[in-house]
């Protein structure tokens, strides 16, 4: 039996695995149930024939990196290895197991039920990205069951905290874990017939506008932070227009531009009351950085714009704090590794593969930029990521499992 046939015959195993993963709520922040899911993943990798263990991030690192309310939630990263006799190169697969918080009314079961209907599996993490984990585990199990030996040594990492900044997840892994990859597949960013060869970066800033409180009947005695913030937000429209002039054409021919999203988080300061002039107001900025932009220059330019805009608004005093950042990356898909993956996608899907650059960030940059190895992104994807009724299509989960198995048994490095 071929690995592909095995995968088709064991579709129910994939569904069962994914439902187990979805049922363990790994919402980040704060980072709950990481111990439970990593124990499950270690056992699953062992069952697929790898030697696996989990690595705990030290409490000192938790204290340095996490806000006080999250330091009691431990962080773990899982690493599995499968050495292949005679293989000189190593292929590394990576996925994160944390998910974003849930809101709203779901129509298809509860967010952590893993409800199945009409070829779709519903639940937080099905698309982003526990579905990829289930696909890879079935691919590895298929190779073991059909006695097909990979042509490369295999490493698999399941990591924490990608939904924040990955510093204690894949960032920790590449600095501290005993890995020696020559190639890497981060199992998101590309899906269907697209193979990801890069992604945008991001800078997250928090802007605080400082006013002066006063009684609501005498607003002239205070400085209204909300009004000043509103003027500053309107001024940012000019920044958006300037950013839109920058372009990057991806290998698939898509034109990308930097974006600015304002106010994903906004708030008033303490002591707010309907009859009080607000003394404090804050809002967030999500600046997406193109793969060809200089990351530091992008942040500096945004900070300079904010400072200049604030100076032009009478009485507007601001402070700017960086919340987080994730770096962009891009690799022209010329290495044989990219061609090999494209061939696997084409064989399984019966349609030509193309190379894309993802608008969202993922963990590719840790391998591509820090380890400087050929790195691509590919997974089953899904719909409604980070939203109500997030779901993954069973057909795509199975196709990804076949593509992973095909890559492992055809690419020799």
N, C-alpha and C positions, 0 to 999 in steps of 0.2 A: 504494500500500500504506500502511496506517495504521501508526503506531509500535507499536500493540498487536500487529498481525499480524507485524510484523518481529520483535518480541521473541519471540513464539511460535516462529517459524521459526528463530531463532538461539539456542535454549536451550542447544545444545551449546557455543556461544561463552561463555555465562555459566559453564557448568561448567568449561570450560578455563581461563578467567580465575581462577575461585575456586581451582581446584587449583594454579595458579601461585602465588597469594597464600598459600595455606596451606603450600605447599612451602618458602616462605621463612620460617624460624623466627625470629619477632620476639619472643622471650620477654623479658618485662620483670618484675622485674629479671633480668639487668643492662641489657637494651636491645640485644640482638644483631641483627645484619644489617639495621639501619635504613638503611644506605646502599644495600644491594641492593634493598630493597623500594621505597624512594622513587625510585630510578632507574627501576624498572619502572612505578611509578605516574605519573611524569612522562611517560613514553613513551605510556602508555595514555590519559592525558588529551589529549596532543597528537593521538593517533590518533582521538579522538572530536571533534576540532575546536576544542579549547580551547588557549589559550596558557598553558603551565605551566612552573613552575620550582620548585626546592626551596630552602629557606632553612636554613642551618646555624645552630644555636645556638652562641654564642661559647664558647670554652674558659673564659673568665672566669665566665660564667653556669653552666657545668657544674661548675666548682670550688665556686662558692657554693652550689649547690643539691643536688648529688649526693654520696653517701658516697664515700669514697676508692676502693672497689672497682669503682665504676661510671664514674669520670671519664674513662676511656680509651675509653668507648663513645659515639661521637658521636650527637647528636640532630639530626634533620632534620624539617622540616614542609613539606608540598607545597601549593602554591596554584595553582589553574587558573582562568582567566578566559575568559568568552565575552561580549563586548559585543554588544548588539543595537541596531541602528539605530533611533533614536526612543524607545527605552526610557528612562524616567527613574528607575526603581526597580531594585533588585538583590536577587536571591534567592540565599542562600548555603546550600550543603549541606556538612555536616561529618561526618567519621567518623574514628575512631582505628584505627591499623593494628597496635598492639602487642597482645600476648596474654599470658595468665598462664602460669606454668610448668606442666609436665606431670607427672603421677604415675599410678601404677596400670597395670594391664594392659588394653589396648584390644582389643576384640573385632573391630573393623572396621578392619583395616589399622593402620599406625603413626599416631601423632598428627599427622604432617605429610605423610601420603600423599594426602589428599583422596580417599579411597576412596568409590566411589559404589555404592549398592545400594537397590533398592526405592523409588526416588524421593527418597532422602536422600543428602546429601554429608557425609562424616565428616572431622573433623580439628580441631585446635586453631585457634580463630578463625572457624570456619564460622558459628557463631551470634553470636559476640561478638568483632569485628563485621566481619570481612572479607567476609561474605556481603552486607552492605549496600553495601560498596564495589563488588563485582561487579555488583550490581543497578543501581546508579547509572551505572556505566560502560556497561552495555548500554542503559540508557535514553537516555543522551546519544548513543551510537552510533546508536540507532534514529532519533532526531530528525534527525541529520545524514544518514543514509542515505535517509530518506523526505522530506527537504527541508522539515521542519516547523520553523519558527522559534519559539523561546521568546518569550513575551510580556514577559519581564524580562531584564535583564542577569543573567548566571549567574556565581557564584563557587563553587568547590569547594575544600575543604581536607581533606587527609588528615594527621592529626597524631599525635604521639608521646605516650607516657607517660600515657595515660588510666588505665591499670591501676595507676598509683601515685597521682599527684595532679594530673596535667595541667599542672603549672606550666611545664614546658618544651615542652608541646604546644599545646593550644588556649589555655591561659593566655598563652603566649608569642605566639601568633598574634594575639590581639585587641589586644595591646599594641604589637607590632612590625611586623606584616605590612601591606602596602598593601591593606586590605580596606575596603569601604564598603557593608556590607549594610543593607538595609531590613527584610528578613525572613530567618529562618534555619530550616533543618530539620536537626536532629541525628538521625542515622539509626538511633536505637535508643530504647528506652523505651516505645514503642507498637508493637503488631504486630496482625496479623489485622484485626479491626474496631475496635481501640482506637487513638486518637490521643493521644499524651502531651502534657499541658499543664503538667507540673511533675514534680519528683522530690524524694525525701528527700535531706538532706545527711548528713554523717558527721563525727564527731570520733574520731580514733584516738589513744589514750593508751597509754603503757607505764608500768606501775606496778612499781617495784622495792622489795622488802621487805628491809630490812637486819637481819641477825642477828649472831651471834658464834660463830665456829667453836670446836669442842671435840672431844675424843676421843669416839668413839661409845660407849665404856664408861662415860663420865661426862657424859651429856647435860645434867645439872643445871648443869654448868660453862659451858654455852654458851646461846645464844639461837637456837632453831631457826626459821630464816627460812621454811621450808616450812610449818611449823605455823601461823605467824603469817599467812602468805599464805592458807592454807586458811580460817582464820577470817575474813579480810577478804573473800574470795570469797563465803563464806556470807552475810556481812552485806550484800553487794550484792543479794541476793534482795529485800530490803526496798526498795532503790532501784528494782528492776524493777517491783515492785508499785505503787509510787507513779507511775512513768512510765506504766503501763498505764491510769491514770485519765484521761490526756490523750487527746483524740480529735480527729480531723479527718475530715470527710466529704467525699469527692472528688465531682467532677461526675457520676460514674457511680453514686454512692450507696454507695461502699465506705467503711467506717470504718477509718481508719489510726491506729495508736498508735506512740509512740516505742519503740525496742527497745534492748536492751543485750546484746551478745554478749561473753562473757568467755573469755579463754584461747585465742583463735585461735593465738597464739604464747605459749609459756611455757617457762621455762628455769631452771636452777640457775646459780649463779655459778662462777667458776673454782675449781679445787682440790676439786671434789666427789668424794667417795669414800664407799663404803657404810658405812665405820666412822667417818665424820666428821659432826659436827653441821653442817648447811648454813648458811653465813654469808650467803648471798644467794639470793633467788628473785625471779623477775619474771614478769609476765603482761600480756597486752594486753587492751584494752577497745575494742570497736567500738560506739559510741553513734550510732544513727541518729536524725537530727534531722528532725522533721516540717517540711513546707514552710511551715507557719504559725508555727513556733517561732522565737524569737530565738536565733541561733546562738551568740553570745557567752554569753548567759545559760545555754544548755544546757551549755556547757563548764564555766562557773563553778559551776553547780549540782552537776555530777558531781565536780569537784575538791573542793568543800566537803563533799560526802557522804563521799568517801574519807578526807579529813582527820579528820572527826568519827568515822567508824567506826574508824579506826586508833587514835585516842585512847582508845577504849573497850576496846581489846584490850591487855592488859598486855604491855609490852615490844615493841610493834609500831611500828617506825619505817619510814616510807616516803618515797620521792621519786617524783614524777610528771612524766613528760616527754610533751609532745605529739609524736606521730609525724607526723601529717598531718591535714588537714581538707579537705572539699569542701562547698561551700555548697548548701543547698536552694534551690529556686525554685518558684514557682507563678504562673501567669497565668490568671485566669478566661477561658475560651475564648469571648470575646465579639467579638474583632476579626474582620473579614471574612476574614483569612488562615486562621483556624482553620476557619471555615465552608467555605472553598474546599477545604481539605485533606479535611475530612469528606465533602464531595461527591465528591471523587476516589476516596476509599476506598469509598464506597457504590456508585459507578458500576462500579468494577472488581470488587469483591467481591460485589455484588448482595445486600448486607445493610447495615442502618443502622450508621453509625459512632457510637461513643461516646467520651467523653474520660476519660482515666485519669491518675493520678499514680503514678509509678514508685516502688517501694520502694527500688530501687538508685539510686545517683547516676550521673550522666553529665555531659556537657559543656554541657548546655543553659543552665546558669546563667551561663556566660561571655557568652552572647549576650543572654539575657533580663535579667540583672541588671546586668552591667557595660556592655554596649552599649545596653541598654534598648530592644530591638527585639522585635516579636512572634516568638516562638520555639516550635516544637513538635518532638516526637520521633516518628519513625515508621521502621520497618524490617522486614525479614523475620523477625528473631528466630530461634528454633530451640529446641533442647533440650540439656540437660546442659551449660550454660555453666559454665566453670571446672571441669568434671568429666570423668570418663572417657566416651569416645564422644560428645563434643560433636558436634552435627550440625545441619544446616539442611535444610529441605524444599525441593526444587526448585520445587514449585508456589508456595510463598510467596516465593521469590527472584524468580520471574517476575512474580508479582502486584505486588511492591514496585516492580520496574522499570516496570511499566505505570502504577502510581500516580504515580511520580516524573515520568514522561513526560507524563502527563495534567495534573499540576499545572503543569509548565513551559509547557504550551501552552494553558492555560485561565485561569490567574490572572494578571491584569495589574497588580495592586497598587492 
